[in-house]
């Protein structure tokens, strides 16, 4: 599938009450415990093109968290396929 020009990154917390090593706690969210995901979405069709689960600091990624922080690293990972194709983020 070829996405439209405008793409967006969505960070969300999926409610999970079970046991996981990478479960997140965010007190400001309605569901405080869960699985943190980052998704790239086509704004025109609202179709999720790719998604990554945040599995903690030991997550193997192409880019360094020291250089881009963890949100920047996930953004670069998700946009890797769509770079230099004239998409707007």
Secondary structure, DSSP 8 states (H G I E B T S, - for coil): ----SBEEEEEEEEE--S--TT-EE-TTSSS-EEEEEEEEEETTTTEEEEEEE---TT---SS-HHHHHHHHHHHHHHHGGGTTS--B-
